Amino acid sequence: METTTTKMKFKKGDEVIVIAGKDKGKVGTIAKVSPTTNRVLVTGVNLVKRAVKPNPQTGEEGGIIAKEAPIHASNVAFNAGGKPSRKRSA
């Protein structure tokens, strides 16, 4: 199976607003873009809880941590003064 990359209209650092899903209406900045899966990682949006084992070698504590998960690019839009926009504001 061949992996295809799609042209993304979003770039790292763009301010976006979530237009669909459990975090609808939240605003954040794009931290990572993945063209192969057509997903973006937005800071402070789509937080999921993960169980982490303690690692005594690095001194990392175990427990449940909240981290951001990628969200599909079709569920975010550019933020233009609190309203979703199709165009990046200059």
N, CA, C and O atoms as a CHARMM CRD file, in Angstrom:
* protein
*
  360
    1    1 MET  N      0.83600  -1.18400   0.00000 PROA 1      0.00000
    2    1 MET  CA     0.00000   0.00000   0.00000 PROA 1      0.00000
    3    1 MET  C      0.88200   1.25000   0.00000 PROA 1      0.00000
    4    1 MET  O      1.79600   1.37300   0.81600 PROA 1      0.00000
    5    2 GLU  N      0.61200   2.14000  -0.88600 PROA 2      0.00000
    6    2 GLU  CA     1.42300   3.33700  -1.04800 PROA 2      0.00000
    7    2 GLU  C      0.88600   4.46200  -0.16800 PROA 2      0.00000
    8    2 GLU  O     -0.32200   4.69500  -0.10800 PROA 2      0.00000
    9    3 THR  N      1.78900   5.15000   0.50600 PROA 3      0.00000
   10    3 THR  CA     1.36600   6.28100   1.32700 PROA 3      0.00000
   11    3 THR  C      1.31400   7.53100   0.46800 PROA 3      0.00000
   12    3 THR  O      2.24200   7.81900  -0.28800 PROA 3      0.00000
   13    4 THR  N      0.23000   8.26200   0.59000 PROA 4      0.00000
   14    4 THR  CA     0.08700   9.49400  -0.17000 PROA 4      0.00000
   15    4 THR  C      0.11300  10.67500   0.77300 PROA 4      0.00000
   16    4 THR  O     -0.39700  10.60000   1.89100 PROA 4      0.00000
   17    5 THR  N      0.69800  11.74900   0.32900 PROA 5      0.00000
   18    5 THR  CA     0.70800  12.96800   1.12700 PROA 5      0.00000
   19    5 THR  C     -0.21900  13.97600   0.47000 PROA 5      0.00000
   20    5 THR  O     -0.19800  14.16700  -0.74600 PROA 5      0.00000
   21    6 THR  N     -1.02500  14.61200   1.29300 PROA 6      0.00000
   22    6 THR  CA    -1.93700  15.62700   0.78600 PROA 6      0.00000
   23    6 THR  C     -1.36700  17.00300   1.07600 PROA 6      0.00000
   24    6 THR  O     -0.60800  17.18700   2.02700 PROA 6      0.00000
   25    7 LYS  N     -1.73400  17.94700   0.26400 PROA 7      0.00000
   26    7 LYS  CA    -1.27800  19.31700   0.47800 PROA 7      0.00000
   27    7 LYS  C     -2.06200  19.90400   1.64600 PROA 7      0.00000
   28    7 LYS  O     -3.29200  19.96000   1.61900 PROA 7      0.00000
   29    8 MET  N     -1.34200  20.33600   2.66100 PROA 8      0.00000
   30    8 MET  CA    -1.97400  20.88000   3.86000 PROA 8      0.00000
   31    8 MET  C     -2.05000  22.39300   3.75500 PROA 8      0.00000
   32    8 MET  O     -1.09600  23.04100   3.32700 PROA 8      0.00000
   33    9 LYS  N     -3.18100  22.95000   4.14400 PROA 9      0.00000
   34    9 LYS  CA    -3.29800  24.40700   4.13800 PROA 9      0.00000
   35    9 LYS  C     -2.82800  24.99900   5.46100 PROA 9      0.00000
   36    9 LYS  O     -2.68400  26.21600   5.57600 PROA 9      0.00000
   37   10 PHE  N     -2.58800  24.15500   6.45800 PROA 10     0.00000
   38   10 PHE  CA    -2.14200  24.61700   7.77400 PROA 10     0.00000
   39   10 PHE  C     -0.63600  24.46000   7.90500 PROA 10     0.00000
   40   10 PHE  O     -0.03900  23.53900   7.34700 PROA 10     0.00000
   41   11 LYS  N     -0.02700  25.38600   8.66000 PROA 11     0.00000
   42   11 LYS  CA     1.39600  25.33500   8.93200 PROA 11     0.00000
   43   11 LYS  C      1.60800  25.38300  10.44000 PROA 11     0.00000
   44   11 LYS  O      0.72800  25.80000  11.19300 PROA 11     0.00000
   45   12 LYS  N      2.77000  24.95800  10.85800 PROA 12     0.00000
   46   12 LYS  CA     3.13400  25.02400  12.26500 PROA 12     0.00000
   47   12 LYS  C      3.12200  26.48400  12.72000 PROA 12     0.00000
   48   12 LYS  O      3.70200  27.34700  12.06000 PROA 12     0.00000
   49   13 GLY  N      2.46600  26.75700  13.84000 PROA 13     0.00000
   50   13 GLY  CA     2.39800  28.11600  14.36200 PROA 13     0.00000
   51   13 GLY  C      1.10500  28.83800  14.02800 PROA 13     0.00000
   52   13 GLY  O      0.84400  29.90800  14.58000 PROA 13     0.00000
   53   14 ASP  N      0.28300  28.28300  13.13500 PROA 14     0.00000
   54   14 ASP  CA    -1.00000  28.90700  12.79900 PROA 14     0.00000
   55   14 ASP  C     -1.96300  28.82200  13.98200 PROA 14     0.00000
   56   14 ASP  O     -2.00500  27.81700  14.69200 PROA 14     0.00000
   57   15 GLU  N     -2.72400  29.87800  14.18200 PROA 15     0.00000
   58   15 GLU  CA    -3.74800  29.87400  15.23100 PROA 15     0.00000
   59   15 GLU  C     -5.04600  29.38000  14.60700 PROA 15     0.00000
   60   15 GLU  O     -5.53500  29.93900  13.62500 PROA 15     0.00000
   61   16 VAL  N     -5.59800  28.31500  15.20000 PROA 16     0.00000
   62   16 VAL  CA    -6.79100  27.68800  14.64600 PROA 16     0.00000
   63   16 VAL  C     -7.87600  27.56400  15.70500 PROA 16     0.00000
   64   16 VAL  O     -7.61600  27.67300  16.90400 PROA 16     0.00000
   65   17 ILE  N     -9.10200  27.33400  15.23400 PROA 17     0.00000
   66   17 ILE  CA   -10.24600  27.09600  16.09600 PROA 17     0.00000
   67   17 ILE  C    -10.84500  25.75400  15.69400 PROA 17     0.00000
   68   17 ILE  O    -10.94300  25.44500  14.50600 PROA 17     0.00000
   69   18 VAL  N    -11.24300  24.96000  16.68000 PROA 18     0.00000
   70   18 VAL  CA   -11.82600  23.65000  16.41000 PROA 18     0.00000
   71   18 VAL  C    -13.29300  23.84600  16.03400 PROA 18     0.00000
   72   18 VAL  O    -14.04000  24.50400  16.75700 PROA 18     0.00000
   73   19 ILE  N    -13.70600  23.27000  14.89000 PROA 19     0.00000
   74   19 ILE  CA   -15.07500  23.47200  14.40800 PROA 19     0.00000
   75   19 ILE  C    -15.94100  22.22400  14.57100 PROA 19     0.00000
   76   19 ILE  O    -17.14600  22.28400  14.32500 PROA 19     0.00000
   77   20 ALA  N    -15.35600  21.09100  14.98000 PROA 20     0.00000
   78   20 ALA  CA   -16.13200  19.86800  15.16300 PROA 20     0.00000
   79   20 ALA  C    -15.46200  18.99400  16.21600 PROA 20     0.00000
   80   20 ALA  O    -14.24600  19.04400  16.39500 PROA 20     0.00000
   81   21 GLY  N    -16.26600  18.19600  16.90800 PROA 21     0.00000
   82   21 GLY  CA   -15.73600  17.25700  17.89100 PROA 21     0.00000
   83   21 GLY  C    -15.97100  17.71000  19.31100 PROA 21     0.00000
   84   21 GLY  O    -16.67300  18.69100  19.55800 PROA 21     0.00000
   85   22 LYS  N    -15.37500  16.98400  20.24600 PROA 22     0.00000
   86   22 LYS  CA   -15.61500  17.24100  21.66800 PROA 22     0.00000
   87   22 LYS  C    -15.03100  18.56500  22.14200 PROA 22     0.00000
   88   22 LYS  O    -15.47000  19.10200  23.15900 PROA 22     0.00000
   89   23 ASP  N    -14.04900  19.10000  21.42200 PROA 23     0.00000
   90   23 ASP  CA   -13.41400  20.35800  21.79900 PROA 23     0.00000
   91   23 ASP  C    -13.85500  21.51200  20.91000 PROA 23     0.00000
   92   23 ASP  O    -13.10900  22.47400  20.72700 PROA 23     0.00000
   93   24 LYS  N    -15.04900  21.42600  20.36000 PROA 24     0.00000
   94   24 LYS  CA   -15.56000  22.45200  19.45100 PROA 24     0.00000
   95   24 LYS  C    -15.55100  23.82300  20.12000 PROA 24     0.00000
   96   24 LYS  O    -16.02200  23.98200  21.24700 PROA 24     0.00000
   97   25 GLY  N    -15.00300  24.81700  19.40200 PROA 25     0.00000
   98   25 GLY  CA   -14.94600  26.18000  19.91800 PROA 25     0.00000
   99   25 GLY  C    -13.62800  26.54300  20.57800 PROA 25     0.00000
  100   25 GLY  O    -13.36900  27.72500  20.80700 PROA 25     0.00000
  101   26 LYS  N    -12.78900  25.56900  20.89100 PROA 26     0.00000
  102   26 LYS  CA   -11.50700  25.85300  21.52400 PROA 26     0.00000
  103   26 LYS  C    -10.51900  26.41100  20.50500 PROA 26     0.00000
  104   26 LYS  O    -10.55600  26.06700  19.32400 PROA 26     0.00000
  105   27 VAL  N     -9.63800  27.28000  20.99100 PROA 27     0.00000
  106   27 VAL  CA    -8.63700  27.92500  20.13200 PROA 27     0.00000
  107   27 VAL  C     -7.25800  27.47600  20.58800 PROA 27     0.00000
  108   27 VAL  O     -6.99600  27.37100  21.78600 PROA 27     0.00000
  109   28 GLY  N     -6.37800  27.21200  19.63100 PROA 28     0.00000
  110   28 GLY  CA    -5.02200  26.80300  19.95300 PROA 28     0.00000
  111   28 GLY  C     -4.08700  27.05700  18.79200 PROA 28     0.00000
  112   28 GLY  O     -4.50300  27.49500  17.71900 PROA 28     0.00000
  113   29 THR  N     -2.81300  26.77500  19.02700 PROA 29     0.00000
  114   29 THR  CA    -1.78100  26.95600  18.01100 PROA 29     0.00000
  115   29 THR  C     -1.30500  25.58800  17.54300 PROA 29     0.00000
  116   29 THR  O     -1.15700  24.66800  18.34700 PROA 29     0.00000
  117   30 ILE  N     -1.06700  25.45900  16.24900 PROA 30     0.00000
  118   30 ILE  CA    -0.61900  24.18900  15.69300 PROA 30     0.00000
  119   30 ILE  C      0.83600  23.95200  16.08100 PROA 30     0.00000
  120   30 ILE  O      1.70200  24.79500  15.84500 PROA 30     0.00000
  121   31 ALA  N      1.09200  22.77800  16.68700 PROA 31     0.00000
  122   31 ALA  CA     2.44000  22.42200  17.11200 PROA 31     0.00000
  123   31 ALA  C      3.10400  21.46700  16.13000 PROA 31     0.00000
  124   31 ALA  O      4.32900  21.44900  16.01200 PROA 31     0.00000
  125   32 LYS  N      2.29300  20.66700  15.41700 PROA 32     0.00000
  126   32 LYS  CA     2.84800  19.69000  14.48800 PROA 32     0.00000
  127   32 LYS  C      1.83900  19.42100  13.38600 PROA 32     0.00000
  128   32 LYS  O      0.63200  19.41000  13.63000 PROA 32     0.00000
  129   33 VAL  N      2.33400  19.20300  12.16500 PROA 33     0.00000
  130   33 VAL  CA     1.48600  18.90600  11.02400 PROA 33     0.00000
  131   33 VAL  C      1.93700  17.57500  10.42700 PROA 33     0.00000
  132   33 VAL  O      3.13100  17.35700  10.22300 PROA 33     0.00000
  133   34 SER  N      0.97900  16.68500  10.14900 PROA 34     0.00000
  134   34 SER  CA     1.28400  15.38900   9.54900 PROA 34     0.00000
  135   34 SER  C      0.52200  15.23900   8.23300 PROA 34     0.00000
  136   34 SER  O     -0.65000  14.86400   8.24900 PROA 34     0.00000
  137   35 PRO  N      1.15900  15.52200   7.09200 PROA 35     0.00000
  138   35 PRO  CA     0.46900  15.44800   5.80100 PROA 35     0.00000
  139   35 PRO  C      0.07500  14.03000   5.38400 PROA 35     0.00000
  140   35 PRO  O     -0.89300  13.85400   4.64400 PROA 35     0.00000
  141   36 THR  N      0.80800  13.02200   5.84800 PROA 36     0.00000
  142   36 THR  CA     0.48400  11.65000   5.44800 PROA 36     0.00000
  143   36 THR  C     -0.82500  11.17400   6.05300 PROA 36     0.00000
  144   36 THR  O     -1.57000  10.43200   5.41200 PROA 36     0.00000
  145   37 THR  N     -1.11800  11.59300   7.28700 PROA 37     0.00000
  146   37 THR  CA    -2.36900  11.19700   7.93400 PROA 37     0.00000
  147   37 THR  C     -3.41100  12.30700   7.90300 PROA 37     0.00000
  148   37 THR  O     -4.53800  12.11300   8.35800 PROA 37     0.00000
  149   38 ASN  N     -3.04100  13.47500   7.36500 PROA 38     0.00000
  150   38 ASN  CA    -3.92900  14.64100   7.27600 PROA 38     0.00000
  151   38 ASN  C     -4.42200  15.08200   8.65800 PROA 38     0.00000
  152   38 ASN  O     -5.59600  15.40300   8.84400 PROA 38     0.00000
  153   39 ARG  N     -3.50000  15.09000   9.61500 PROA 39     0.00000
  154   39 ARG  CA    -3.84300  15.47100  10.98300 PROA 39     0.00000
  155   39 ARG  C     -2.90400  16.57000  11.47900 PROA 39     0.00000
  156   39 ARG  O     -1.78800  16.72800  10.98600 PROA 39     0.00000
  157   40 VAL  N     -3.38900  17.32900  12.47200 PROA 40     0.00000
  158   40 VAL  CA    -2.58600  18.38900  13.08600 PROA 40     0.00000
  159   40 VAL  C     -2.63800  18.23100  14.60200 PROA 40     0.00000
  160   40 VAL  O     -3.62600  17.74500  15.15200 PROA 40     0.00000
  161   41 LEU  N     -1.56900  18.64400  15.26700 PROA 41     0.00000
  162   41 LEU  CA    -1.51000  18.62000  16.72200 PROA 41     0.00000
  163   41 LEU  C     -1.68000  20.04900  17.20900 PROA 41     0.00000
  164   41 LEU  O     -0.84500  20.90700  16.92500 PROA 41     0.00000
  165   42 VAL  N     -2.75900  20.30800  17.94200 PROA 42     0.00000
  166   42 VAL  CA    -3.07400  21.65300  18.40900 PROA 42     0.00000
  167   42 VAL  C     -2.84800  21.71000  19.91500 PROA 42     0.00000
  168   42 VAL  O     -3.31200  20.83500  20.64600 PROA 42     0.00000
  169   43 THR  N     -2.13900  22.73200  20.38000 PROA 43     0.00000
  170   43 THR  CA    -1.83600  22.84700  21.80400 PROA 43     0.00000
  171   43 THR  C     -3.10800  23.10900  22.60200 PROA 43     0.00000
  172   43 THR  O     -3.90100  23.98500  22.25700 PROA 43     0.00000
  173   44 GLY  N     -3.29400  22.34400  23.66800 PROA 44     0.00000
  174   44 GLY  CA    -4.42400  22.52600  24.56900 PROA 44     0.00000
  175   44 GLY  C     -5.73900  21.95500  24.07700 PROA 44     0.00000
  176   44 GLY  O     -6.77700  22.16400  24.70500 PROA 44     0.00000
  177   45 VAL  N     -5.71300  21.23000  22.95300 PROA 45     0.00000
  178   45 VAL  CA    -6.93900  20.68000  22.36600 PROA 45     0.00000
  179   45 VAL  C     -6.79700  19.16900  22.24400 PROA 45     0.00000
  180   45 VAL  O     -5.69900  18.66400  22.00700 PROA 45     0.00000
  181   46 ASN  N     -7.90600  18.44400  22.40400 PROA 46     0.00000
  182   46 ASN  CA    -7.96400  16.98700  22.27200 PROA 46     0.00000
  183   46 ASN  C     -7.02500  16.30800  23.26400 PROA 46     0.00000
  184   46 ASN  O     -6.19400  15.48500  22.88100 PROA 46     0.00000
  185   47 LEU  N     -7.16300  16.65600  24.53000 PROA 47     0.00000
  186   47 LEU  CA    -6.34600  16.05400  25.57600 PROA 47     0.00000
  187   47 LEU  C     -6.85700  14.65800  25.89000 PROA 47     0.00000
  188   47 LEU  O     -8.05300  14.45700  26.09700 PROA 47     0.00000
  189   48 VAL  N     -5.94400  13.69300  25.92400 PROA 48     0.00000
  190   48 VAL  CA    -6.27500  12.32000  26.27000 PROA 48     0.00000
  191   48 VAL  C     -5.41500  11.91600  27.45500 PROA 48     0.00000
  192   48 VAL  O     -4.31800  12.44200  27.64600 PROA 48     0.00000
  193   49 LYS  N     -5.91700  10.98100  28.24800 PROA 49     0.00000
  194   49 LYS  CA    -5.17500  10.51000  29.41700 PROA 49     0.00000
  195   49 LYS  C     -4.47200   9.21500  29.06400 PROA 49     0.00000
  196   49 LYS  O     -5.06300   8.32300  28.45400 PROA 49     0.00000
  197   50 ARG  N     -3.21900   9.11500  29.44500 PROA 50     0.00000
  198   50 ARG  CA    -2.41400   7.93300  29.18600 PROA 50     0.00000
  199   50 ARG  C     -1.78200   7.45000  30.48800 PROA 50     0.00000
  200   50 ARG  O     -1.32000   8.25300  31.29800 PROA 50     0.00000
  201   51 ALA  N     -1.76500   6.12500  30.68300 PROA 51     0.00000
  202   51 ALA  CA    -1.10600   5.53000  31.83800 PROA 51     0.00000
  203   51 ALA  C      0.36900   5.34100  31.50500 PROA 51     0.00000
  204   51 ALA  O      0.70900   4.78400  30.46100 PROA 51     0.00000
  205   52 VAL  N      1.24200   5.80600  32.39400 PROA 52     0.00000
  206   52 VAL  CA     2.68100   5.74200  32.16700 PROA 52     0.00000
  207   52 VAL  C      3.32000   4.96600  33.31200 PROA 52     0.00000
  208   52 VAL  O      3.04800   5.22900  34.48300 PROA 52     0.00000
  209   53 LYS  N      4.17400   4.00600  32.95600 PROA 53     0.00000
  210   53 LYS  CA     4.88800   3.23900  33.97400 PROA 53     0.00000
  211   53 LYS  C      6.06100   4.06300  34.49500 PROA 53     0.00000
  212   53 LYS  O      6.65200   4.83600  33.74100 PROA 53     0.00000
  213   54 PRO  N      6.40000   3.91200  35.75600 PROA 54     0.00000
  214   54 PRO  CA     7.56700   4.63700  36.26900 PROA 54     0.00000
  215   54 PRO  C      8.85800   4.06400  35.68300 PROA 54     0.00000
  216   54 PRO  O      8.96500   2.86100  35.44400 PROA 54     0.00000
  217   55 ASN  N      9.83000   4.94100  35.45800 PROA 55     0.00000
  218   55 ASN  CA    11.12800   4.54400  34.92700 PROA 55     0.00000
  219   55 ASN  C     12.20600   5.04100  35.88900 PROA 55     0.00000
  220   55 ASN  O     12.56700   6.21700  35.86200 PROA 55     0.00000
  221   56 PRO  N     12.71900   4.15400  36.73500 PROA 56     0.00000
  222   56 PRO  CA    13.71300   4.60100  37.72900 PROA 56     0.00000
  223   56 PRO  C     15.03500   5.04900  37.10700 PROA 56     0.00000
  224   56 PRO  O     15.76900   5.82200  37.72400 PROA 56     0.00000
  225   57 GLN  N     15.35400   4.58100  35.90000 PROA 57     0.00000
  226   57 GLN  CA    16.62100   4.97500  35.27600 PROA 57     0.00000
  227   57 GLN  C     16.62500   6.45800  34.90100 PROA 57     0.00000
  228   57 GLN  O     17.64900   7.12800  35.03000 PROA 57     0.00000
  229   58 THR  N     15.49700   6.96400  34.44300 PROA 58     0.00000
  230   58 THR  CA    15.42800   8.37900  34.07500 PROA 58     0.00000
  231   58 THR  C     14.79100   9.21800  35.17400 PROA 58     0.00000
  232   58 THR  O     14.74600  10.44400  35.07300 PROA 58     0.00000
  233   59 GLY  N     14.30300   8.57000  36.21200 PROA 59     0.00000
  234   59 GLY  CA    13.67200   9.30300  37.31100 PROA 59     0.00000
  235   59 GLY  C     12.25100   9.73700  36.98700 PROA 59     0.00000
  236   59 GLY  O     11.68800  10.59300  37.66900 PROA 59     0.00000
  237   60 GLU  N     11.66900   9.14700  35.94400 PROA 60     0.00000
  238   60 GLU  CA    10.31700   9.50600  35.52100 PROA 60     0.00000
  239   60 GLU  C      9.30100   8.80200  36.42100 PROA 60     0.00000
  240   60 GLU  O      9.37600   7.59300  36.64200 PROA 60     0.00000
  241   61 GLU  N      8.36400   9.57200  36.92700 PROA 61     0.00000
  242   61 GLU  CA     7.32100   9.00900  37.77300 PROA 61     0.00000
  243   61 GLU  C      6.21800   8.40800  36.92400 PROA 61     0.00000
  244   61 GLU  O      5.96800   8.84200  35.79900 PROA 61     0.00000
  245   62 GLY  N      5.56700   7.40100  37.48200 PROA 62     0.00000
  246   62 GLY  CA     4.44200   6.78000  36.80100 PROA 62     0.00000
  247   62 GLY  C      3.14500   7.46700  37.15800 PROA 62     0.00000
  248   62 GLY  O      3.12300   8.38300  37.98000 PROA 62     0.00000
  249   63 GLY  N      2.06800   7.02800  36.54200 PROA 63     0.00000
  250   63 GLY  CA     0.75200   7.59100  36.83500 PROA 63     0.00000
  251   63 GLY  C     -0.00100   7.88700  35.56100 PROA 63     0.00000
  252   63 GLY  O      0.36500   7.43000  34.47800 PROA 63     0.00000
  253   64 ILE  N     -1.05000   8.65300  35.70800 PROA 64     0.00000
  254   64 ILE  CA    -1.87200   9.01300  34.55400 PROA 64     0.00000
  255   64 ILE  C     -1.54800  10.44700  34.16000 PROA 64     0.00000
  256   64 ILE  O     -1.66200  11.37000  34.96600 PROA 64     0.00000
  257   65 ILE  N     -1.14100  10.61800  32.90100 PROA 65     0.00000
  258   65 ILE  CA    -0.80600  11.95100  32.40500 PROA 65     0.00000
  259   65 ILE  C     -1.75700  12.33200  31.28200 PROA 65     0.00000
  260   65 ILE  O     -2.27200  11.47100  30.56900 PROA 65     0.00000
  261   66 ALA  N     -1.98300  13.61800  31.13500 PROA 66     0.00000
  262   66 ALA  CA    -2.81900  14.12300  30.03900 PROA 66     0.00000
  263   66 ALA  C     -1.90000  14.68200  28.96700 PROA 66     0.00000
  264   66 ALA  O     -1.01700  15.48900  29.25400 PROA 66     0.00000
  265   67 LYS  N     -2.11200  14.24700  27.72500 PROA 67     0.00000
  266   67 LYS  CA    -1.31100  14.76000  26.61800 PROA 67     0.00000
  267   67 LYS  C     -2.20800  15.01500  25.42100 PROA 67     0.00000
  268   67 LYS  O     -3.33100  14.51600  25.34500 PROA 67     0.00000
  269   68 GLU  N     -1.68900  15.80500  24.48600 PROA 68     0.00000
  270   68 GLU  CA    -2.47400  16.16600  23.30600 PROA 68     0.00000
  271   68 GLU  C     -2.39200  15.06100  22.26700 PROA 68     0.00000
  272   68 GLU  O     -1.34400  14.44300  22.07500 PROA 68     0.00000
  273   69 ALA  N     -3.51300  14.82300  21.60200 PROA 69     0.00000
  274   69 ALA  CA    -3.56300  13.86300  20.51100 PROA 69     0.00000
  275   69 ALA  C     -3.86900  14.62400  19.22700 PROA 69     0.00000
  276   69 ALA  O     -4.49900  15.68100  19.27200 PROA 69     0.00000
  277   70 PRO  N     -3.43100  14.10100  18.08100 PROA 70     0.00000
  278   70 PRO  CA    -3.69700  14.78700  16.80900 PROA 70     0.00000
  279   70 PRO  C     -5.18800  14.82200  16.49100 PROA 70     0.00000
  280   70 PRO  O     -5.93800  13.92900  16.88400 PROA 70     0.00000
  281   71 ILE  N     -5.60500  15.85600  15.78000 PROA 71     0.00000
  282   71 ILE  CA    -6.99100  16.02000  15.35900 PROA 71     0.00000
  283   71 ILE  C     -6.98800  16.15000  13.83800 PROA 71     0.00000
  284   71 ILE  O     -6.04700  16.69600  13.26300 PROA 71     0.00000
  285   72 HSD  N     -8.02900  15.65500  13.19100 PROA 72     0.00000
  286   72 HSD  CA    -8.07200  15.68500  11.73000 PROA 72     0.00000
  287   72 HSD  C     -8.14100  17.13000  11.24200 PROA 72     0.00000
  288   72 HSD  O     -8.79400  17.97400  11.85500 PROA 72     0.00000
  289   73 ALA  N     -7.46500  17.39700  10.14300 PROA 73     0.00000
  290   73 ALA  CA    -7.36300  18.75900   9.61200 PROA 73     0.00000
  291   73 ALA  C     -8.71400  19.32200   9.20100 PROA 73     0.00000
  292   73 ALA  O     -8.88900  20.54100   9.18900 PROA 73     0.00000
  293   74 SER  N     -9.67700  18.46200   8.86300 PROA 74     0.00000
  294   74 SER  CA   -10.99400  18.94900   8.46000 PROA 74     0.00000
  295   74 SER  C    -11.80400  19.46200   9.64500 PROA 74     0.00000
  296   74 SER  O    -12.83400  20.10900   9.45600 PROA 74     0.00000
  297   75 ASN  N    -11.35300  19.18100  10.85600 PROA 75     0.00000
  298   75 ASN  CA   -12.07500  19.61000  12.05000 PROA 75     0.00000
  299   75 ASN  C    -11.54600  20.91100  12.64300 PROA 75     0.00000
  300   75 ASN  O    -12.00400  21.33500  13.70300 PROA 75     0.00000
  301   76 VAL  N    -10.59000  21.54800  11.97600 PROA 76     0.00000
  302   76 VAL  CA   -10.06700  22.83000  12.43100 PROA 76     0.00000
  303   76 VAL  C    -10.14000  23.84300  11.29100 PROA 76     0.00000
  304   76 VAL  O    -10.14500  23.48000  10.11500 PROA 76     0.00000
  305   77 ALA  N    -10.19600  25.12100  11.66600 PROA 77     0.00000
  306   77 ALA  CA   -10.21500  26.21300  10.69100 PROA 77     0.00000
  307   77 ALA  C     -9.36600  27.34200  11.25200 PROA 77     0.00000
  308   77 ALA  O     -9.12400  27.41000  12.45700 PROA 77     0.00000
  309   78 PHE  N     -8.91800  28.22600  10.37100 PROA 78     0.00000
  310   78 PHE  CA    -8.14100  29.37800  10.81500 PROA 78     0.00000
  311   78 PHE  C     -9.00100  30.24000  11.73200 PROA 78     0.00000
  312   78 PHE  O    -10.21500  30.33600  11.55200 PROA 78     0.00000
  313   79 ASN  N     -8.36100  30.86600  12.71700 PROA 79     0.00000
  314   79 ASN  CA    -9.06500  31.72300  13.66200 PROA 79     0.00000
  315   79 ASN  C     -8.95400  33.17100  13.20200 PROA 79     0.00000
  316   79 ASN  O     -7.86200  33.73400  13.12900 PROA 79     0.00000
  317   80 ALA  N    -10.10700  33.76100  12.89300 PROA 80     0.00000
  318   80 ALA  CA   -10.13800  35.16900  12.46800 PROA 80     0.00000
  319   80 ALA  C    -10.98500  35.94300  13.46400 PROA 80     0.00000
  320   80 ALA  O    -12.18200  36.13900  13.24900 PROA 80     0.00000
  321   81 GLY  N    -10.37100  36.38000  14.54500 PROA 81     0.00000
  322   81 GLY  CA   -11.08800  37.15000  15.55500 PROA 81     0.00000
  323   81 GLY  C    -12.15200  36.35500  16.29100 PROA 81     0.00000
  324   81 GLY  O    -13.21700  36.88300  16.60900 PROA 81     0.00000
  325   82 GLY  N    -11.87100  35.09300  16.56100 PROA 82     0.00000
  326   82 GLY  CA   -12.81900  34.26000  17.28900 PROA 82     0.00000
  327   82 GLY  C    -13.80600  33.53200  16.40500 PROA 82     0.00000
  328   82 GLY  O    -14.60700  32.73800  16.89800 PROA 82     0.00000
  329   83 LYS  N    -13.76500  33.78500  15.10800 PROA 83     0.00000
  330   83 LYS  CA   -14.66300  33.10600  14.17200 PROA 83     0.00000
  331   83 LYS  C    -13.84300  32.23200  13.23300 PROA 83     0.00000
  332   83 LYS  O    -12.71700  32.59000  12.88500 PROA 83     0.00000
  333   84 PRO  N    -14.39200  31.08000  12.81200 PROA 84     0.00000
  334   84 PRO  CA   -13.66600  30.24100  11.85400 PROA 84     0.00000
  335   84 PRO  C    -13.56000  30.91000  10.48900 PROA 84     0.00000
  336   84 PRO  O    -14.49100  31.57600  10.03400 PROA 84     0.00000
  337   85 SER  N    -12.41200  30.72300   9.84500 PROA 85     0.00000
  338   85 SER  CA   -12.19000  31.31400   8.52500 PROA 85     0.00000
  339   85 SER  C    -11.47700  30.29000   7.64700 PROA 85     0.00000
  340   85 SER  O    -10.74900  29.43300   8.15000 PROA 85     0.00000
  341   86 ARG  N    -11.68800  30.38200   6.32900 PROA 86     0.00000
  342   86 ARG  CA   -11.00900  29.49000   5.40700 PROA 86     0.00000
  343   86 ARG  C     -9.63900  30.02100   5.01700 PROA 86     0.00000
  344   86 ARG  O     -8.81200  29.27700   4.49000 PROA 86     0.00000
  345   87 LYS  N     -9.39500  31.29400   5.26800 PROA 87     0.00000
  346   87 LYS  CA    -8.13900  31.90700   4.86000 PROA 87     0.00000
  347   87 LYS  C     -7.30800  32.29000   6.07100 PROA 87     0.00000
  348   87 LYS  O     -7.83500  32.67000   7.11600 PROA 87     0.00000
  349   88 ARG  N     -5.99200  32.18000   5.90400 PROA 88     0.00000
  350   88 ARG  CA    -5.05400  32.57500   6.95200 PROA 88     0.00000
  351   88 ARG  C     -5.04800  34.09200   7.04800 PROA 88     0.00000
  352   88 ARG  O     -4.91200  34.78000   6.03600 PROA 88     0.00000
  353   89 SER  N     -5.19300  34.61500   8.25400 PROA 89     0.00000
  354   89 SER  CA    -5.18900  36.08100   8.41800 PROA 89     0.00000
  355   89 SER  C     -3.76100  36.58900   8.35200 PROA 89     0.00000
  356   89 SER  O     -2.85100  35.97000   8.90400 PROA 89     0.00000
  357   90 ALA  N     -3.56700  37.68400   7.69500 PROA 90     0.00000
  358   90 ALA  CA    -2.21800  38.22100   7.49600 PROA 90     0.00000
  359   90 ALA  C     -1.74600  39.00400   8.70000 PROA 90     0.00000
  360   90 ALA  O     -0.63100  39.52400   8.69900 PROA 90     0.00000
